[in-house]
């Protein structure tokens, strides 16, 4: 890990497989890190994380927040022998990617790279296009692709069409049939990734996370029922799906809400699904409950969600074992994002009714209990950790 005042510590390290460069660099850090990277071809994981880590509102601060640019990346990669360096993971956060071209990207060994993460970078579409162009010479075998982009970091004004989504769709098409874990989280965007571009990876996907919120008006962006049904039918091996669902009241019967019911039925028919994440919170409107209010109303709200989760379980044909409502996200500043609550977890349990009949239902559990007793690998997408916690990458890779 390279940060402020650490350049003198770089000498003497051997058998390094992770290089992580953090904010607060001194002037010599980029060059020292570059030399260190070139001297250690055994490095498999590279994390470049720069700039202000929180929301930025001032235009000048947005312009200057990224401290590393495409020209700096050229110094890292240009002239490297792709057969010598076998970079498997590339994580870029708050990096200025304007004008990015495929000249230095070809040195990354795209046929070896298995995981790519872009967090609030400037002009990420330029980078995605450059990688896509480079795949004409070297195929892209990504297994993991994470994209988090907030409109706060988007240099395009509201009146200008944002080119990012179009490039995301083309990038997904360019990935060979290897993708297992795409996580696409966008804030301030009005369209979701093309369902067909994701469906083409249906035979390999194990996890699927898609969460897009609008800048103005209703804050959720969802697929139409026909698109969602087509996408769900393509998922042959997926174990976990986390998406934004059509808005629904917590105390309604699923069948009373046609759009929500259609989403649930499509998802419930995925044959291998074990965990479902409903990222947006059902609204507690009919009974006037306020989840962040007195303990009694909070408890009542949880009971309503338990009933909703049990209704979803009843439609499931895949042996669904866990449902999570809500998403851990404090940074968006938008209303209706969890009412200040942490995600609420429900696990499948068996209840004996009068007469000895057994019935399956969903009961509230904590996330640790859900993971322990299901003995299945559940992925937790924590946006706060993803954007702010520098230790997340290390935790995910067992460091």
Protein Blocks (a to p, Z undefined) as FASTA:
>chain_A
ZZehilmmmgopahiabdcddehiafklmmmmmmmmmmmmmbmbdcddedjfbdcfbfkl
mmmmpmcdfklmmmmmgopafklpccfbdcdehiafehiafklmmmnopmlombdcdehi
ahkllmmmmmmmmmmmoccfbfbdcddddfklpcbdfklccfklmmmmmmmmmpccfbfb
dcdddehiabdcdfklmmmmmmmombdcdddddfbhjfbdcddfklmmmmmmmmmkbcbd
cdddddddfkbcfklmmklmmmmmmmmmpmkbmbdcdfbacddfknopafklcfklmmmm
mmmmmmmmmmmmmmpcnhpabdcedjddfknopghihnopacddddddddddehhiacdd
dddddfklmmmmnopacddddfklmmmmmklmmmmnoZZ
